[in-house]
């Protein structure tokens, strides 16, 4: 009987692991008001989300300077700026069907080479 219980436990663990690696759909709202969907793993990082966004645009003929984009804009989810590529999107509560948006990003100030960042965003932020 103990062997049967262990088998069921292992089977359940494998199933949960497989479920957590399933891709989730995120909607990305652009500055012009249009949006597009990307798919990333549930435990993806902000950096992986950025890569998925870049890949979505590579399908077209447009040439985009992504270093310029990420230097001047960042992604925002429920008024939280996603500033660090190594952060897990799960840390922000981002789940399947969530909408991210591009917002203008400028550090508040730079002092002796250190940057202070405002970690929240507002839909009403003026463009500079």
C-alpha positions as CSV (number, residue, x, y, z in Angstrom):
1,X,0.0,0.0,0.0
2,X,2.9,2.4,0.8
3,X,4.2,1.9,-2.8
4,X,0.9,2.9,-4.2
5,X,0.7,6.1,-2.1
6,X,4.2,7.1,-3.2
7,X,3.3,6.5,-6.8
8,X,0.2,8.8,-6.5
9,X,2.3,11.5,-4.7
10,X,5.0,11.4,-7.5
11,X,2.4,11.5,-10.2
12,X,0.7,14.6,-8.6
13,X,4.0,16.4,-8.3
14,X,4.9,15.7,-11.9
15,X,1.5,17.0,-13.0
16,X,1.9,20.2,-11.0
17,X,5.4,20.8,-12.4
18,X,4.1,20.4,-16.0
19,X,1.2,22.8,-15.3
20,X,3.5,25.5,-13.9
21,X,5.6,25.5,-17.1
22,X,2.6,26.1,-19.3
23,X,2.7,29.4,-21.1
24,X,0.5,32.3,-20.1
25,X,-1.0,35.0,-22.4
26,X,-0.2,38.6,-21.6
27,X,-1.7,41.6,-23.4
28,X,0.7,44.6,-24.0
29,X,-0.9,48.0,-24.4
30,X,1.1,50.3,-26.7
31,X,1.3,54.1,-26.4
32,X,-1.0,54.5,-29.4
33,X,-3.8,52.6,-27.6
34,X,-3.5,49.4,-29.6
35,X,-2.4,46.1,-28.0
36,X,-1.0,42.8,-28.8
37,X,-0.5,39.4,-27.1
38,X,2.6,37.6,-26.1
39,X,3.1,34.2,-24.5
40,X,5.6,33.6,-21.7
41,X,6.1,31.0,-19.0
42,X,4.3,31.5,-15.8
43,X,7.6,32.0,-13.9
44,X,9.2,34.2,-16.6
45,X,11.3,37.2,-15.7
46,X,10.8,40.8,-16.8
47,X,13.7,40.2,-19.2
48,X,12.0,37.2,-20.8
49,X,8.8,39.3,-21.2
50,X,10.9,42.0,-23.0
51,X,12.4,39.4,-25.3
52,X,8.9,38.1,-26.1
53,X,7.8,41.7,-27.0
54,X,10.9,42.2,-29.2
55,X,10.2,38.9,-30.9
56,X,6.6,39.9,-31.6
57,X,7.9,43.0,-33.5
58,X,10.6,41.2,-35.4
59,X,7.9,39.4,-37.4
60,X,7.2,42.7,-39.2
61,X,9.4,44.8,-41.4
62,X,10.0,47.6,-38.9
63,X,13.4,48.2,-37.4
64,X,13.2,49.2,-33.8
65,X,16.0,50.4,-31.6
66,X,15.2,48.3,-28.5
67,X,18.0,49.9,-26.5
68,X,16.3,53.3,-27.2
69,X,12.9,51.8,-26.3
70,X,14.0,50.3,-23.0
71,X,16.1,53.3,-22.2
72,X,13.1,55.6,-22.4
73,X,10.1,53.4,-21.6
74,X,9.4,50.5,-19.2
75,X,6.5,48.1,-18.7
76,X,4.0,48.7,-16.0
77,X,1.5,46.4,-14.4
78,X,-1.2,47.7,-12.0
79,X,0.8,50.9,-11.4
80,X,4.1,49.0,-10.7
81,X,7.0,49.6,-13.0
82,X,8.8,46.5,-14.1
83,X,12.3,47.9,-14.0
84,X,14.6,44.9,-13.3
85,X,15.1,42.2,-15.9
86,X,15.9,39.5,-13.3
87,X,12.6,40.0,-11.3
88,X,10.0,37.3,-11.7
89,X,6.7,38.5,-13.1
90,X,5.0,36.3,-10.4
91,X,6.5,38.8,-7.8
92,X,4.2,41.4,-9.2
93,X,1.1,39.1,-9.3
94,X,1.1,38.9,-13.1
95,X,-1.1,36.0,-14.2
96,X,-2.6,34.7,-17.3
97,X,-4.6,37.3,-19.2
98,X,-2.9,40.3,-17.4
99,X,-2.4,43.5,-19.3
100,X,1.0,45.3,-19.2
101,X,1.5,48.7,-20.7
102,X,4.4,50.8,-21.9
103,X,5.0,54.0,-19.9
104,X,7.7,56.7,-20.2
105,X,10.5,55.9,-17.9
106,X,13.0,58.5,-16.6
107,X,14.9,58.2,-13.3
108,X,13.9,60.8,-10.8
109,X,17.5,61.9,-10.3
110,X,21.0,60.8,-10.8
111,X,23.5,61.6,-8.0
112,X,27.1,60.4,-8.1
113,X,26.4,57.7,-10.6
114,X,23.4,56.3,-8.6
115,X,19.9,56.4,-9.9
116,X,16.7,56.8,-7.9
117,X,13.7,55.1,-9.5
118,X,10.1,55.7,-9.0
119,X,8.6,52.3,-8.7
120,X,5.0,53.2,-9.3
121,X,3.4,54.6,-12.4
122,X,0.2,56.4,-13.2
123,X,-2.0,56.4,-16.2
124,X,-1.9,60.1,-16.0
125,X,1.8,60.6,-16.1
126,X,2.7,63.4,-18.5
127,X,5.0,62.6,-21.4
128,X,8.3,64.5,-21.3
